[in-house]
């Protein structure tokens, strides 16, 4: 599959670049491809975007592509939701240091991503979403609950 082998990796690399215009074009390209082939490409893209530590560009991309993949993204909630929730919980453990401003930006990006994913899920995925979120209510760490 040419799209999977050539275009998607190139777009993922461009989304990591420093040039904001290039990032936006790459994200638009990725969204366009995913609106047609989300079922085939999400298993390839989601793990790459959820690589820890999560970057601002990755969570922004995940939030954006959730709009184009609302009908299929729920199949990946078992990896997306726990990763985002655990990342949010980790921010409560951050001490005051020089990186505080950057961490606040990352925290806000993760919050916006989680909000976008929840807002864009299709009605068929709502049960999957609730199930994943409610499974964290009994977590050992208070910050996760």
N, C-alpha and C positions, 0 to 999 in steps of 0.2 A: 504494500500500500504506500504509494508515493507521498501522500499527505503526512502520514505518520512518520515515515522514515526521513523525509527531507524538510518539509515546511515547519512542522511543529517544533522540532529541536531548535531550528533557527529562530523561530519566534520567541521561544523560551529564553534563549541567549539575549536577544534584543530587549526583552522585558527587564533584564538585569542591568542594562547599560546606564550610563550617566545622563545621556541626552533624553530629556523629557518628551520631546516630539517623537523620537524613535520608539520610546516606551509606549506612548499612546497609540502609534500606528501598529505596533506589534500586538498590543492588547486588542485593538479593533480587529486585526486579522484573525487572532485566536478566537475571538468571540464569533466572528463570521463563520469560521470553520466549525466551531462547536455547535452553532445553531443548526447545522446540517448533520453533523456526525458525532454528536455528543456521546451517544452510547458506546461508540467504538474508541473515542479518544480520551474520555474521562479516566478510564483505568490507567492510562499512560501519564496523564497530566497531573491528576490529583496528588499522587505520591511525591512528585517533584516539587509541587507547590507547598507541600506540608513538611518538607525537609526541615529539621530543627538545627539551629535556632531559626524560627520563622523570621523572614525579613519583611519589611514594610511593603516592598514591591510584590512579594509573593502573596501576602494576605490581601492586598488591594486587587491583585489579579484574580484571586479566588472569589472575592466579593463581586467583581465585575462579571466574570464568566458565569456566576450563579444565575444572573439574569437571563442568559441565553440557554441555560441548561436546567431550568426549573422543573421540567418534566422527567429528568433522568438523574439529577445530582443526588437525589435521596438514596440512591443505591450505594453511595459512597459516604453516607453519614456515619457509618461505623468507624471510619478513620478521620473524617473531617471534624465532627462535633467534639469527640474527646480531645483531639489535638488542640483545638481552639479553646476549649474550656480549661484544659490543663495549662495552656499558655497564659490565659487570663489569671488563673490562680497563682502562677509564678510571679506575677507583677506585685502581688500583695507582700511578697517576701523580699522585695528589693530594698536595699538600704540606701541612705542618702550618700551619693557620691557624684563624681564628675559626669557619669553617663546618665544621670537622672533624666535630663531633658530628652535624650534619644529614646530612653525606655518609655517615657510618657507618650512619645509619638508612636512607638511600636504598640503600646497598650491601646491607644485610641484607634490605630489601624486594625488591630485584632477585633476590637469591639464593633467597629463599622463593618468588618467582614462578616462577623457572626450575625449581625443584624441583617445584612444583605442576604446571606444564605437563608435565614429564617423567613424573610419577607418574600423571597423569590421561589420558595419551594411550592410545587404544584400540589393540589389537593390530595393526590395519590401518595405523596410523601410526608404528609403531616403526621401520620401515625408513626412513621420511622423517626421523624424529628423528635416527637414527644417521648418516644421510647428511649432514644439516645440521651436526651436531656435528663429525663427522670432517673435513668440508671446512675447518674452522678449524684443524686440526692442522698445516697447512702455511702458516699466516698469517705474514706478515713480522714482525709484532710479537710478541715473546716473551710479553707479558702476555695476548695473545689465545689463544696455543697452550696 
